[in-house]
Every structure is written in C-alpha cells, then in structure tokens.
Amino acid sequence: DPLNLAANEEALYRRRCVEIKHGRVAMAAVVGLLVPDMVSTLPGTLSYSKNLQFSDVPTGLQAITALPVLGWIQIIGFVGVLELAALRQDPAKQPGDVGGAGWLRYPEPQRSNKLLIELKNGRLAMIAVTWMLVSEALTGQSAADQVLSGAAWGS
C-alpha cells in the first residue's frame, strides 16, 4: 500500500463500497452504450411537449444533449432515491451488500469468490466505459460502429 490508503479501516471500507458501486454503474454503462447500437429503438414518444420519439434520440454521447431537461431531472431523482434510500449501504453489512432481506446471499467461500469476480468485472467495465466514451469523443463513432468498421483494431 504505497499510498497508505488502507491505514484506516473505516476509509478502506468506504473505498471498497465506492469501488463496488462504481463497478456496477460502469457495467450497466457498458451495456447501455452497446445495446442501442445492436437493437432497434423503443417504440413510442419520449416527450409529448417536444414531440420527441425514442427513435429520435441518438446513441452514445450525443444522447446527452438530445434528452429534455425534465428527463434529466427524472433520472437524477430516481438515482437519488436509489442512492439515499432503496440501495443505501448499511455500515453493519459487508461492502456491496445493499439488497434487502430477500436478496440472495451466498455462503463462504462462494461469496468471497463471487465478490472477487464482481470486483474484477467492475474494474474492467470502468476501463471499458472510459475507452468507449473517449474513443467516441475522438472519432464520432460509437464503440459498436468502430468495431464493425475495423477502426477499433487499427485498420
């Protein structure tokens, strides 16, 4: 621990909770960036006041500016409720254990193995989503478009 990050048990617990949370968000983000390029869009209207259809919203970074302000308020409000109430980390529980009483919990040593797998997948997803967003910002192509065109492989 060259940066002495694990010196304080409370700080280490908080860092592990945050790492798990960011990994879960990154895994969802990777799926959210790939799926719209591979499947057709949802039918229907996204905003009646702006006459905006789901099919009108571009994928990737361009979707940020296409979404109406009230849509962003709804998303931020929903995530806030999840963060502050529904999926709040109980300090008495192990890092990442945010599920309720009915949540499936594995016995040891299977639980430790599954947590390690989740940590590694989350770390990879954080790297992947960063690559996807930076490469889209640089090339203007989504990750799926880059792979299909061969640009992702340097050709």
C-alpha positions in Angstrom: 0.0 0.0 0.0 2.4 2.7 -1.2 -0.2 5.5 -0.8 -1.2 4.3 2.7 -4.8 4.1 1.7 -5.5 1.0 3.9 -4.1 2.5 7.1 -7.6 3.5 8.3 -10.1 0.6 8.4 -13.1 3.0 8.0 -11.6 4.7 5.0 -10.8 1.3 3.4 -14.4 0.1 4.0 -15.7 3.3 2.3 -13.3 2.9 -0.7 -14.3 -0.7 -1.2 -18.1 0.3 -1.1 -17.4 3.0 -3.6 -15.3 0.7 -5.9 -18.1 -1.9 -6.0 -20.7 0.8 -6.7 -18.7 2.4 -9.5 -18.0 -1.0 -11.0 -21.7 -1.8 -11.0 -22.5 1.5 -12.6 -19.8 1.0 -15.2 -21.1 -2.5 -16.1 -24.5 -1.0 -16.6 -23.0 1.8 -18.7 -21.1 -0.6 -21.0 -24.4 -2.4 -21.7 -26.2 0.9 -22.1 -23.6 2.1 -24.7 -23.6 -1.2 -26.7 -27.3 -2.3 -26.7 -28.8 0.7 -28.5 -26.5 0.1 -31.4 -27.4 -3.5 -31.7 -31.2 -3.5 -31.2 -34.0 -1.3 -32.6 -35.2 1.6 -30.5 -38.2 1.6 -28.2 -41.5 2.5 -29.9 -43.4 5.4 -28.6 -43.0 9.0 -27.5 -40.3 10.1 -25.1 -41.6 13.7 -24.7 -45.0 14.8 -25.8 -44.3 18.5 -25.2 -41.2 18.4 -27.5 -42.8 15.8 -29.9 -39.7 13.7 -29.3 -39.8 10.0 -30.2 -37.4 7.4 -28.7 -36.2 6.8 -32.2 -35.1 10.4 -32.5 -32.6 10.1 -29.7 -29.1 9.3 -30.9 -26.9 6.8 -29.1 -23.8 7.5 -27.1 -22.6 10.9 -26.1 -25.0 12.7 -28.4 -27.9 11.4 -26.3 -26.9 13.7 -23.5 -28.0 16.9 -25.3 -31.0 15.2 -27.0 -32.7 14.4 -23.7 -35.0 17.1 -22.4 -34.2 18.8 -19.1 -37.2 17.2 -17.3 -35.9 13.8 -18.4 -32.6 14.5 -16.7 -34.4 15.7 -13.6 -36.4 12.4 -13.5 -33.2 10.3 -14.0 -31.3 12.2 -11.3 -34.3 12.0 -8.9 -34.6 8.2 -9.5 -30.9 7.6 -8.9 -31.0 9.8 -5.8 -33.8 7.8 -4.3 -31.9 4.6 -5.1 -28.7 6.1 -3.6 -30.2 7.6 -0.4 -32.9 5.1 0.4 -33.5 1.9 -1.5 -29.9 0.7 -2.1 -28.2 2.5 0.8 -25.1 0.8 2.2 -25.6 -0.3 5.8 -22.3 0.1 7.6 -23.0 -3.1 9.6 -23.0 -5.1 6.3 -20.2 -6.1 4.1 -19.3 -3.7 1.2 -21.7 -4.0 -1.7 -24.4 -5.8 0.3 -27.2 -3.4 -0.4 -30.0 -5.8 -1.0 -33.0 -6.3 1.3 -33.9 -9.4 3.4 -34.9 -11.4 0.3 -31.6 -10.8 -1.5 -29.7 -13.9 -2.4 -26.6 -14.3 -0.3 -24.0 -17.0 -0.9 -22.2 -18.9 1.9 -18.5 -18.6 2.3 -16.2 -19.3 0.4 -18.5 -18.9 -2.6 -19.5 -15.4 -1.5 -15.9 -14.2 -1.4 -15.2 -15.7 -4.8 -18.3 -14.1 -6.4 -17.3 -10.7 -4.8 -13.8 -11.0 -6.3 -15.3 -11.8 -9.7 -17.6 -8.8 -9.4 -14.7 -6.5 -8.4 -12.6 -7.6 -11.4 -15.5 -7.3 -13.8 -16.3 -3.9 -12.4 -12.7 -2.7 -12.8 -12.7 -3.9 -16.4 -16.0 -2.2 -17.0 -14.7 1.1 -15.7 -11.7 0.9 -18.1 -14.0 -0.2 -21.0 -16.6 2.6 -20.5 -13.8 5.1 -20.3 -12.3 3.8 -23.6 -15.8 3.8 -25.2 -16.5 7.4 -24.3 -13.1 8.8 -25.1 -12.9 6.9 -28.5 -16.4 8.1 -29.3 -15.5 11.7 -28.5 -12.4 11.4 -30.6 -13.8 9.6 -33.6 -17.5 10.5 -33.5 -18.3 6.8 -33.9 -19.9 4.6 -31.2 -17.9 1.6 -29.9 -20.1 -0.8 -32.0 -19.5 1.3 -35.1 -15.8 1.3 -34.6 -15.6 -2.5 -34.1 -17.8 -3.1 -37.2 -15.8 -0.7 -39.4 -12.5 -2.2 -38.2 -11.3 1.2 -36.7 -11.1 -0.3 -33.3 -8.4 -2.7 -34.5 -6.2 0.0 -36.1 -7.1 -0.8 -39.7 
